[in-house]
Amino acid sequence: MKLSRLALYLLAGSVMGNVPSYAAETKEKATPEAAAKKSVRASEPENITVHRRNGSGTAAEYRTKEASLGPLGTRSILDTPMSVMVVPHDVLVNQQTRNINDLIAFVPSAQLEMRGDPNTSRPQSRGFEGDVIANTRMDGLNMVITTPYAAEQFDSVQVLNGLAGAVYGPQNPAGTFDFTLKRPTDRQTERFVVGVDSIGAPMESLDVSGRVGHNKWFGYRLNLLNQNGEGYVADSHLRRNLVSGDFDIHLSPKTVIQIDASQYTYAQRGYPGGFSYATTIQLPDAPDLSQKGYGQKQAGYNMETDTALMKIIHHFNDDWSLKLGGMWQNAARNVFSTGNQLLNSEGLYRQTISAATTANDFVAGSNTAYLNGSFHTGPLKHQIEIGTNGYVMGNYNPTSSTGTLTLGQATIGNPQRFPSAQPYYSGRYKSADTMTQSLLAGDTISLGKHWSIMGTLAWSWLSTNNYATSGTKTSSYSRAAAFSPMTSLLYKPAANQTAYFTWGRSLQAGTSAPAGAVNENEVTAPLRSEEYEVGYKILVAKRLQLNIAGFRMSRPFAYTDPVTYVYSNYGVQRNYGVEFQASGNLTQDLSILGGMTWLDAQLLNTGVAKTSYKQVVGVPPLMANMLIDYRLPFLKGGAVNANVHYMGRRAANVYNTTFAPSYVTLDLGARYATHVYHQPLVFRFGVDNVTNQSYWASVYPSSINGGGSATNSAVAGLPRTYHFTIELDL
């Protein structure tokens, strides 16, 4: 049944019948005193207060009190000695986000490295590039990030900035991005949303949730999504389809099994491609992507992400719990998008289209097992964690392709339409596999009212193999019991304040020596990153949390020595920075979420004089974002919101001879919440990039190691886009 037809049935149900109310029942003991109280109450007039439900997200609760930190369990953000920021459900709903990467822009220390499309971006934190799987998680389990996900199936995203190898195992020093799935609700709800984006991409989604059975032992949540139509540029096409189910099975009051499964398909045609350029070319002004010609009708993506997840959570008592989890993913993609190669600094470019022979299928499995407990030894309180987590992932590539088709030449500002056949590829072979598994242990010791110490340790096993099309193994690497420590000192001058110092080291797998090195295909030793961080957090008036942190982070990288031609870990990237975060309510009607980050990110010795001691490509010295939401006191149910995003001037090549200029974008929105037959009804309208600012959203080198031969790529930001939705809650 189509969603639009189902909407009519739901709306008819709201008119013809009443939604049942759910009230908690209480029983008094059958004593004479209770009988007397009952008699008195019977003779008194009874006052009943009825509270109507409000539409989803209309309260604009932008402060999140707790974060789920893997083996550390659920902890107060205020009392956590790390920089943690959450983009909550209300932001996701009110800003009408369509993919999970849209949410990253609200975190002032994070960036997106877009590789042709926002849906396949790599998130970054504090100027470091993230990995394909190691830095991203779904409900605490490693997930492939270079594949699309629908925002409609998630409740929030949590970003832990800085190193976390001692908590999550080997990963790049690019932070940890944890996307939280929606869970079944105690109250039965049916939420239907219809809307349209940009020129004409109508959308309809259904979110059904509740609990059934004796003592509500079975919880369910179903999410369905359909969007199909023209995108923000004429003659383009967008299709999104989601089927998602989340289930809770309560075996007992202390034991629950969580099962989640989803399939998301995403396809697009006619959308713009990115621009590549050599280090000798100056990056021109960014184009207006609403013009036709930067992409072609016969070029685009077909992608599908299948996910299955299961967790078992058991609470032995109030102090001890056990969590077991596993997830499987298959992220397949068919990429035949346009590529635009800049030929000079004036904006002349050559456009091509090809079926990429890079990895087109990622098959991954991840696991977690954590035991958490608290106890006292004399006057000291301990919060301990013991566990393991890890993942395996296989990369699969096509064996052949029809090759690259040159479409023609054009200039930025005057794009052209070029007809051609659609290229394709065939065959399949396993190009690589990766495995990591870590043993974890930690303890947080409270030394009284004001002081505490936290320490976490990880021992990790790593394995990487690369293969040729024939199946022959071309390189292999393994490492056993690699050690990652982290320790923190916390001081609480008052219950609403925390000051902390954290030091940590983290591992990530080494890289393979390229062609031309005397040790070609050899994998280097693991890269060991290091961080020093000092921070202060305060909760103002119990409604506004402010965080500030200063940090110094470094990571090694490999390059080929120009004298010996040996490829090894010689270089260092060093980032200094200060970040500020704010979340919560300034007043009863005004919510905020955002902050700013100052960064000094440099590649030190790279083995090449032209690239040594230069700014890291794509990392701004200053970036900021501030989202505000104001509930109109003179119009019940009315609200407006604004989001301002600032990105500073960024190096656009490894020589630092060309730069992407700074930019500011403004997003505006409004909503009106009312009730129809006592059911919440919410209208939302938003405009992103109101001023239609043209800007480079992402610039990055072909190698983050700063080698002198690195080419560069730039992806322009989206033009002015529109979103309108109507939400009905039953």
C-alpha positions in Angstrom: 0.0 0.0 0.0 1.4 3.4 -0.9 2.1 5.7 2.0 -0.2 8.4 0.7 -3.2 5.9 0.8 -2.2 4.8 4.3 -2.2 8.5 5.4 -5.9 8.7 4.5 -6.7 5.7 6.6 -4.8 7.2 9.6 -6.5 10.5 9.2 -9.9 8.8 8.9 -9.2 6.9 12.1 -8.4 10.1 13.9 -11.8 11.6 12.9 -13.9 8.5 13.5 -12.5 7.3 16.8 -10.7 8.3 19.9 -7.1 7.5 20.7 -6.9 5.4 23.9 -5.3 7.1 26.8 -2.5 5.4 28.8 -2.5 6.1 32.6 -0.5 4.5 35.3 -2.5 2.7 37.9 -1.7 2.8 41.6 -3.1 0.7 44.4 -3.4 1.6 48.1 -3.3 -0.9 50.9 -6.7 -1.9 52.3 -6.2 -0.2 55.7 -8.8 1.8 57.8 -6.7 4.9 57.2 -6.8 4.3 53.4 -10.6 3.8 53.5 -11.0 7.0 55.4 -8.9 9.0 52.9 -11.0 7.4 50.1 -14.2 8.5 51.8 -12.9 12.1 52.2 -11.8 12.3 48.6 -15.2 11.0 47.4 -17.0 13.9 49.1 -14.6 16.5 47.6 -14.9 17.9 44.1 -12.4 16.2 41.8 -10.1 18.3 39.5 -8.7 16.5 36.4 -5.9 18.1 34.4 -5.6 16.9 30.8 -2.3 17.5 29.0 -2.4 17.2 25.2 0.5 15.8 23.3 2.6 18.1 21.3 4.2 17.5 17.9 7.6 15.8 17.6 10.4 18.2 18.2 8.3 21.3 19.0 9.8 21.7 22.5 13.2 22.3 20.9 15.1 20.5 23.6 18.7 21.1 22.4 20.6 20.1 25.5 21.5 16.5 26.0 22.4 15.5 29.6 24.0 12.1 29.0 26.1 10.3 26.3 26.6 6.6 25.6 30.4 6.1 25.6 30.9 2.5 24.5 32.5 0.5 27.3 32.3 3.5 29.6 28.5 3.1 29.5 26.0 6.0 29.8 27.6 9.0 31.5 26.8 12.6 32.3 28.3 14.8 29.6 29.0 17.4 32.4 31.2 14.9 34.3 32.9 13.3 31.3 36.6 14.3 30.8 36.4 14.6 27.1 34.8 16.9 24.6 31.4 15.4 23.7 28.5 17.1 21.8 25.2 15.7 20.8 22.9 16.8 18.0 19.5 15.7 19.4 16.3 14.5 17.8 14.6 17.9 18.0 17.3 19.4 15.8 17.0 16.6 13.3 13.2 17.1 13.1 13.0 20.9 13.1 15.8 21.4 10.6 14.2 18.8 8.3 17.5 16.9 7.8 17.5 14.2 5.0 20.9 12.5 5.6 23.0 11.9 8.7 25.8 14.0 7.3 23.5 17.1 7.5 23.8 16.8 11.3 27.6 17.1 11.4 27.5 20.8 10.4 25.9 21.7 13.8 29.1 20.5 15.6 31.7 23.4 15.6 34.7 21.1 15.7 33.6 18.8 12.9 33.7 19.0 9.1 32.6 16.9 6.1 35.0 15.8 3.5 32.5 15.5 0.6 33.7 13.3 -2.2 31.2 14.3 -4.9 28.0 14.0 -2.7 27.1 14.9 0.9 25.7 11.4 1.4 29.2 9.7 0.9 31.2 12.1 3.0 33.9 11.3 5.5 33.4 13.2 8.8 36.4 14.9 10.4 37.1 16.4 13.8 39.7 18.9 14.9 41.3 18.8 11.4 42.0 15.1 11.1 40.4 12.9 8.4 38.2 10.0 9.5 38.5 6.4 8.4 35.9 4.5 6.3 34.7 2.5 9.3 36.9 3.0 12.4 35.6 6.4 13.4 31.9 5.9 13.0 29.4 3.8 14.9 25.7 2.9 15.0 24.5 2.4 18.5 28.1 1.8 19.5 29.0 -0.7 16.7 31.3 0.1 13.9 29.5 1.2 10.7 30.6 2.0 7.2 30.3 5.8 6.7 31.0 6.2 2.9 27.5 5.0 2.1 24.1 6.9 2.4 21.9 6.7 5.4 18.4 8.2 5.9 18.2 10.7 8.7 14.6 9.5 9.3 15.8 6.3 11.0 18.0 8.0 13.6 17.3 9.7 16.9 20.5 11.7 17.3 24.2 11.8 16.6 26.9 12.0 19.2 30.4 13.3 18.5 33.4 12.6 20.8 36.2 15.0 19.7 39.8 13.8 20.1 41.5 10.5 20.6 39.5 7.5 21.8 41.6 4.5 20.9 41.7 3.4 24.6 37.9 3.4 24.5 37.0 2.2 21.0 40.1 0.5 19.7 42.3 1.5 16.7 41.1 4.5 14.8 42.2 7.8 13.2 42.5 10.8 15.6 39.4 12.2 13.9 36.9 11.7 16.7 34.1 9.2 17.2 30.8 9.7 15.5 28.0 7.6 17.0 24.6 7.6 15.3 21.7 6.5 17.6 18.8 4.6 16.2 15.2 5.3 17.1 13.8 2.9 19.8 10.2 1.8 20.5 8.2 4.3 22.6 6.0 3.5 25.6 3.0 5.2 24.1 1.6 3.9 20.9 2.2 6.5 18.2 1.7 6.9 14.5 3.5 9.8 12.9 3.0 10.6 9.2 5.0 13.2 7.3 4.4 14.5 3.8 6.5 17.2 2.2 8.5 18.4 -0.7 12.2 19.5 -1.2 13.6 22.0 -3.7 12.2 22.1 -7.2 9.9 19.1 -6.7 11.0 16.0 -4.8 7.8 15.0 -2.9 8.4 12.9 0.2 6.2 10.8 2.5 7.3 8.9 5.6 5.6 6.9 8.3 6.9 6.3 11.9 4.9 3.8 13.9 5.8 2.8 17.5 4.4 1.1 20.6 4.5 -1.8 22.9 2.2 -4.8 23.1 1.8 -8.0 25.1 1.7 -8.8 28.8 3.5 -6.0 30.7 4.4 -4.5 27.3 7.1 -7.2 26.7 7.4 -6.5 23.0 8.2 -3.1 21.6 8.2 -2.2 17.9 9.1 0.8 15.8 8.7 0.9 12.0 10.0 3.6 9.7 9.0 3.8 6.0 10.2 6.5 3.6 9.6 7.3 0.0 11.0 10.3 -1.9 11.1 10.5 -5.6 11.4 13.6 -7.8 13.5 16.5 -9.2 16.3 17.9 -7.0 17.7 21.4 -6.6 18.9 21.5 -10.2 16.6 21.2 -13.2 16.5 17.9 -15.0 18.0 16.1 -12.0 16.4 13.1 -10.3 16.5 11.9 -6.7 15.1 8.7 -5.2 15.2 7.7 -1.5 13.5 4.6 0.0 13.8 3.3 3.5 12.4 0.3 5.3 13.5 0.1 8.9 12.4 -1.9 11.9 13.5 -1.6 15.6 12.3 -4.1 18.2 12.7 -4.6 21.9 12.0 -8.0 23.5 11.8 -7.9 27.3 12.7 -11.4 28.5 12.4 -10.1 32.1 12.5 -6.7 33.8 16.3 -7.0 33.8 16.9 -8.4 30.3 16.1 -7.0 26.9 17.0 -8.0 23.4 17.2 -5.2 20.8 16.9 -6.1 17.1 17.2 -3.6 14.3 17.2 -4.1 10.6 17.0 -1.7 7.7 17.4 -1.3 3.9 18.0 2.1 2.4 18.3 2.7 -1.3 19.5 6.0 -2.7 19.8 7.0 -6.4 20.5 10.3 -8.1 21.0 11.6 -11.7 22.1 14.9 -13.0 23.8 16.2 -9.8 27.0 18.1 -10.0 30.4 16.5 -9.8 33.5 17.6 -7.9 36.5 19.4 -9.4 40.0 18.1 -9.4 43.1 20.2 -10.1 46.9 20.1 -10.0 49.0 22.0 -7.5 50.0 24.5 -10.2 46.4 25.7 -10.6 44.8 28.5 -8.6 41.4 27.4 -7.3 38.7 29.7 -9.0 35.6 31.0 -7.4 33.0 28.3 -6.6 30.2 27.8 -9.1 26.4 28.1 -8.5 25.4 24.4 -8.5 21.7 25.3 -9.4 22.9 25.8 -13.0 22.5 22.8 -15.3 25.7 21.3 -16.8 27.9 20.6 -13.8 26.4 17.2 -13.8 24.7 15.2 -16.6 21.4 13.3 -16.8 23.1 10.1 -17.6 25.5 10.3 -14.7 25.0 9.6 -11.0 24.8 7.0 -8.3 22.9 3.9 -7.3 23.5 2.8 -3.7 22.0 0.4 -1.2 22.8 0.0 2.5 21.6 -3.1 4.3 22.0 -3.3 8.0 21.1 -5.9 10.7 21.9 -5.3 14.4 21.3 -7.2 17.6 22.0 -6.4 21.3 21.4 -8.2 24.6 21.4 -6.0 27.7 21.1 -7.5 31.1 21.1 -5.6 34.5 22.2 -7.9 37.3 21.3 -5.1 39.8 21.5 -1.3 40.0 25.3 -1.5 40.0 26.2 -4.2 37.4 25.2 -4.7 33.8 26.3 -6.7 30.7 25.9 -5.6 27.1 26.5 -7.8 24.1 26.1 -6.6 20.5 26.8 -7.5 16.9 26.1 -5.9 13.5 26.3 -6.9 9.9 26.3 -4.4 6.9 26.5 -4.6 3.2 27.0 -1.2 1.6 26.9 -1.5 -2.2 27.3 1.4 -4.7 27.3 1.8 -8.4 29.1 5.1 -9.2 29.1 6.6 -12.7 29.2 10.3 -11.8 30.8 13.1 -13.7 34.3 14.4 -13.0 35.4 17.9 -13.7 39.2 18.5 -14.1 40.3 22.1 -14.0 42.7 22.9 -16.8 43.7 26.4 -15.8 43.2 29.0 -13.0 40.5 30.8 -15.0 38.0 28.0 -14.5 38.3 26.0 -17.8 37.5 22.4 -17.1 37.2 19.1 -18.9 34.2 17.0 -18.0 34.4 13.2 -18.0 32.1 10.3 -17.0 33.3 6.8 -16.0 32.2 3.8 -14.0 34.6 3.8 -11.1 36.7 0.7 -10.5 37.4 1.6 -6.9 35.6 -0.3 -4.1 31.9 -0.6 -4.9 30.9 -3.0 -2.1 31.8 -3.0 1.6 30.8 -6.0 3.7 31.4 -5.4 7.4 30.7 -7.1 10.7 31.3 -5.6 14.1 30.9 -6.7 17.7 30.9 -5.4 21.3 30.8 -7.0 24.8 31.0 -4.8 27.9 30.7 -5.5 31.6 30.1 -2.4 33.7 30.0 -2.2 37.5 30.4 0.1 40.5 31.5 -0.7 44.0 33.4 0.8 47.0 36.8 0.0 48.5 36.8 1.9 51.7 36.0 5.6 51.0 36.7 5.2 47.3 34.0 4.6 44.7 34.9 2.7 41.5 33.2 2.6 38.1 34.8 -0.1 36.1 34.5 -1.5 32.6 35.9 -4.6 31.1 35.1 -5.7 27.5 36.0 -6.1 23.9 35.0 -4.6 20.6 36.1 -4.9 17.0 35.2 -5.3 13.3 36.0 -7.1 10.1 35.5 -5.6 6.7 36.0 -6.8 3.2 36.4 -4.4 0.2 35.1 -5.6 -3.2 36.0 -4.0 -6.6 34.8 -4.5 -10.2 37.3 -6.4 -12.4 36.6 -4.3 -15.6 35.0 -1.1 -16.8 34.0 0.5 -20.0 36.5 3.2 -19.1 36.4 7.0 -19.1 34.4 9.0 -21.6 35.5 12.6 -22.3 32.3 14.7 -22.6 33.8 18.1 -23.5 35.1 21.3 -22.1 33.3 24.2 -20.4 34.1 27.0 -18.0 32.9 27.7 -14.4 30.0 30.1 -14.8 29.0 28.6 -18.2 28.5 24.9 -17.8 27.4 22.7 -20.8 25.1 19.7 -21.3 26.9 16.8 -23.1 25.0 13.7 -24.3 26.7 10.3 -24.0 26.2 6.7 -23.2 26.1 5.6 -19.6 29.3 3.7 -18.7 29.2 0.5 -16.7 31.5 -2.0 -15.0 31.4 -5.8 -14.5 32.9 -8.5 -12.5 33.9 -8.6 -8.8 36.9 -9.4 -6.7 38.0 -9.0 -3.1 40.5 -6.2 -3.1 41.2 -6.0 0.7 40.2 -7.1 4.1 40.7 -5.5 7.5 40.3 -6.9 11.0 40.7 -5.2 14.4 39.8 -6.6 17.9 40.5 -4.9 21.2 40.5 -5.9 24.8 39.4 -3.0 27.0 39.6 -2.2 30.7 39.1 1.0 32.8 38.3 2.4 36.1 37.0 5.8 37.3 37.9 6.4 41.0 36.1 9.0 43.0 38.4 10.5 45.6 35.7 12.3 47.5 33.4 15.1 46.6 35.7 17.1 44.3 38.3 14.9 42.8 38.3 11.7 40.6 40.7 9.9 38.3 39.8 7.9 35.2 42.0 5.5 33.3 41.3 3.3 30.3 43.5 0.8 28.5 43.2 -1.1 25.2 45.2 -4.0 23.8 44.4 -4.3 20.1 45.0 -6.9 17.3 45.2 -5.6 13.8 45.3 -7.3 10.4 45.3 -6.0 6.9 45.5 -7.8 3.5 45.4 -6.5 0.0 44.7 -8.6 -3.1 45.1 -8.4 -6.9 42.2 -9.2 -9.3 43.6 -12.7 -9.6 43.1 -13.2 -5.9 46.8 -13.2 -5.2 47.7 -11.5 -1.9 49.9 -8.4 -2.7 50.6 -7.2 0.8 49.8 -8.3 4.4 50.3 -6.9 7.8 49.4 -8.0 11.4 50.1 -6.7 14.9 49.3 -8.3 18.2 48.5 -6.7 21.6 49.2 -3.1 20.4 48.7 -0.9 23.5 46.6 2.4 23.7 46.3 4.2 27.1 44.3 7.2 28.3 44.1 8.8 31.7 42.1 11.8 33.1 42.1 13.9 36.2 38.8 15.6 37.1 38.0 18.4 39.6 34.5 19.5 40.5 34.6 22.8 42.3 30.8 22.7 42.5 28.1 20.2 41.4 27.4 22.1 38.2 31.0 22.5 37.1 33.8 20.1 36.0 37.5 20.9 35.1 39.6 18.1 33.6 42.9 17.2 32.1 43.2 14.2 29.7 46.1 12.5 28.0 45.9 9.7 25.6 47.5 7.7 22.8 45.7 5.8 20.0 46.7 3.4 17.3 45.6 3.2 13.7 46.8 0.7 11.0 49.8 1.6 8.9 49.8 2.4 5.2 51.2 0.5 2.2 54.3 1.6 0.4 53.5 2.9 -3.1 55.0 2.0 -6.5 58.5 3.4 -6.8 59.5 2.7 -3.2 62.2 0.1 -2.6 59.8 -1.6 -0.2 56.7 -1.4 -2.5 53.5 -3.0 -1.0 55.1 -3.2 2.5 52.8 -2.0 5.2 54.3 0.4 7.8 54.2 0.0 11.5 50.9 1.3 13.2 50.5 5.0 13.5 50.4 6.2 17.1 48.6 9.5 17.7 48.8 11.5 20.9 46.7 14.1 22.6 46.8 16.5 25.5 43.5 18.1 26.4 42.3 20.5 29.2 38.7 21.5 29.6 36.1 23.2 31.7 32.3 22.5 31.7 29.6 24.4 33.5 25.8 24.0 33.7 24.2 27.5 34.0 20.7 27.7 35.7 20.2 24.0 35.1 19.3 24.6 31.5 22.4 25.9 29.5 25.6 23.9 29.3 28.9 25.6 28.2 32.1 23.7 27.4 35.5 24.9 26.5 38.5 22.8 25.7 42.1 23.3 24.6 44.1 20.6 22.9 47.3 19.6 21.2 47.1 16.5 18.9 49.6 14.9 16.7 49.8 11.9 14.3 52.6 10.4 12.3 52.4 9.7 8.6 54.5 7.9 6.0 56.2 9.1 2.8 59.0 7.9 0.5 62.4 9.2 1.5 63.8 11.2 -1.5 67.3 9.8 -0.9 66.9 6.2 0.1 63.4 5.7 -1.5 62.3 3.8 1.6 58.6 4.3 2.5 58.2 4.7 6.3 56.6 6.8 9.1 58.7 9.9 8.9 56.3 12.8 9.1 54.1 14.4 11.7 50.8 16.3 11.5 50.4 18.6 14.6 47.1 20.4 15.5 46.6 22.9 18.2 43.2 24.2 19.0 40.6 25.7 21.3 36.9 24.8 21.0 33.8 26.3 22.6 30.3 24.6 22.8 26.9 25.7 24.0 23.7 23.8 24.2 20.4 24.3 26.0 18.1 27.3 26.7 19.0 30.9 27.1 15.4 31.7 28.1 12.3 29.6 28.4 11.5 30.2 24.7 15.0 30.5 23.2 17.1 27.3 22.5 20.7 27.3 21.2 23.2 24.7 19.9 26.6 25.5 18.5 30.0 27.0 19.2 33.3 27.8 17.5 36.7 26.2 17.1 40.1 27.8 16.5 42.7 25.5 14.9 46.4 25.6 13.9 46.8 22.4 11.8 50.2 21.9 10.1 52.1 19.2 8.3 55.6 19.3 9.7 58.5 17.5 8.0 57.1 15.8 4.8 60.3 15.0 3.0 59.5 17.7 0.4 60.5 21.3 1.1 57.5 22.7 -0.7 55.0 20.9 1.5 56.8 20.9 4.8 55.5 23.1 7.6 52.4 24.1 5.7 48.7 24.3 6.6 46.8 21.0 6.3 44.6 21.2 3.2 40.9 21.9 3.8 41.3 22.7 7.6 40.2 26.3 8.5 41.8 28.2 11.3 38.4 29.2 12.5 35.0 27.6 12.1 31.7 28.2 13.9 28.1 27.2 13.8 25.1 28.5 15.8 21.6 27.3 15.7 18.9 29.2 17.5 15.2 28.3 18.0 12.7 30.9 19.3 9.1 29.9 20.3 6.9 32.9 19.7 5.2 33.9 22.9 2.5 35.9 21.0 1.6 32.9 18.7 1.0 29.6 20.5 2.6 26.8 18.6 4.6 29.2 16.4 8.4 29.2 16.2 11.2 30.4 14.0 14.8 29.2 13.8 18.1 30.3 12.2 21.4 28.6 11.7 24.6 30.5 10.8 27.6 28.5 9.6 31.0 30.1 9.2 34.1 28.5 7.6 37.4 30.2 7.5 40.0 30.4 4.7 41.5 27.0 3.9 44.6 25.9 2.1 43.5 24.3 -1.2 46.7 22.5 -2.1 49.7 21.0 -0.2 52.0 23.8 -1.3 49.7 26.4 0.2 49.8 28.5 -2.9 46.1 28.7 -3.4 43.2 28.9 -0.9 39.5 28.4 -0.7 38.0 31.7 0.7 36.0 31.9 3.8 32.2 31.8 3.6 29.1 32.3 5.7 25.7 30.6 5.1 22.4 31.3 6.7 19.5 28.9 7.0 16.0 30.1 8.1 13.0 28.2 9.2 9.5 28.4 10.7 7.0 26.0 12.1 3.4 26.1 13.4 2.1 23.4 15.8 -1.6 23.0 16.4 -4.1 20.2 17.0 -6.7 18.6 14.7 -9.3 16.4 16.6 -6.9 16.5 19.5 -4.0 15.1 17.5 -0.8 17.1 17.0 -0.4 18.7 13.5 2.9 20.5 12.7 3.7 22.6 9.6 7.4 23.3 8.9 9.1 25.4 6.2 12.8 26.0 5.8 15.3 27.6 3.4 18.9 26.6 3.4 21.6 28.9 2.2 19.1 31.8 2.0 21.5 34.2 0.3 22.4 31.5 -2.4 26.0 31.8 -1.4 28.5 30.0 -3.8 31.3 28.4 -1.8 33.7 25.5 -1.7 32.2 23.2 0.9 35.1 20.7 0.8 38.7 20.8 -0.4 41.1 17.9 0.1 44.3 16.3 -1.3 44.5 12.9 -2.9 46.9 12.0 -0.1 46.6 13.3 3.5 50.3 12.6 4.0 51.4 15.8 2.2 53.5 14.2 -0.5 54.7 16.6 -3.2 52.8 14.8 -5.9 49.4 15.0 -4.3 46.6 16.3 -6.5 43.6 18.1 -5.1 39.8 18.1 -5.2 37.1 20.6 -4.4 33.4 20.1 -4.0 31.1 23.1 -4.2 28.4 23.7 -1.6 24.7 23.4 -2.2 22.7 26.4 -3.6 19.5 27.8 -2.0 17.2 24.8 -1.2 13.7 24.6 0.2 12.0 22.2 2.5 8.3 22.0 3.4 6.6 19.3 5.5 3.3 18.6 7.3 3.4 16.2 10.2 0.4 14.4 11.7 0.8 12.5 15.0 -1.8 10.0 16.1 
